């Protein structure tokens, strides 16, 4: 019988402080790859505020994705301040 996975490390993970107010630039190595509840095509910029801790961990550790922390594009930063 299969043993249940121990997700203690993953559930205790928190996004790093330097990720606040930033975005992840995610590039899928294969178009249509699914991770963190999304389908990835080419390069996509996602504000870290749209990701929970688990999604951030999945995107930054999956070998099928290249994820780099970047500054938010100017229009995204302006839009979020207007709300």
C-alpha positions in Angstrom: 0.0 0.0 0.0 1.3 3.5 -0.9 2.5 5.6 2.0 0.9 9.1 2.3 3.3 11.9 1.4 4.6 14.1 4.3 3.9 17.6 3.2 5.2 19.2 6.4 7.9 21.2 4.6 5.7 22.4 1.9 2.9 23.5 4.2 5.4 25.4 6.4 6.8 27.3 3.4 6.2 31.0 3.2 7.0 33.3 0.2 10.2 35.3 0.9 9.8 38.9 2.0 11.7 40.1 -1.1 8.8 38.7 -3.2 6.4 41.3 -1.8 5.4 43.8 -4.5 7.2 41.8 -7.2 6.2 39.4 -9.9 7.4 36.0 -11.1 8.3 35.8 -14.8 7.5 32.1 -15.6 8.7 30.4 -18.8 7.3 27.0 -19.5 9.7 24.5 -21.1 6.7 22.9 -22.8 3.7 25.0 -23.9 0.5 23.9 -22.1 2.4 22.6 -19.0 0.1 22.9 -16.0 1.2 23.8 -12.5 -0.3 25.8 -9.6 -3.7 25.7 -11.1 -2.7 27.4 -14.4 -1.7 26.4 -17.9 1.6 28.0 -19.0 2.5 29.1 -22.5 5.7 31.0 -23.3 6.7 33.7 -20.9 4.1 34.9 -18.4 4.5 37.6 -15.7 2.4 36.9 -12.6 2.3 39.3 -9.6 3.3 37.4 -6.4 0.2 38.8 -4.7 -1.9 36.5 -7.0 -0.1 33.4 -5.7 -0.5 31.7 -2.4 2.6 30.2 -0.7 2.0 26.8 -2.1 1.7 28.1 -5.7 4.8 30.2 -5.3 6.8 27.1 -4.1 5.5 25.0 -7.0 6.4 27.5 -9.6 9.9 28.2 -8.2 10.9 24.6 -7.8 9.4 22.8 -10.8 12.1 21.8 -13.3 9.7 22.3 -16.2 9.4 26.0 -15.4 12.0 28.7 -15.3 10.7 31.3 -12.7 12.6 34.5 -12.0 11.5 37.2 -9.5 11.2 40.5 -11.3 9.8 44.0 -10.6 6.2 44.5 -11.5 5.6 46.2 -14.8 4.7 49.9 -14.2 1.1 49.6 -15.3 0.5 46.7 -12.9 2.0 48.6 -9.9 -0.1 51.7 -10.8 -3.3 49.6 -11.2 -2.9 47.9 -7.8 -2.4 51.3 -6.0 -5.5 52.7 -7.6 -7.8 50.0 -6.0 
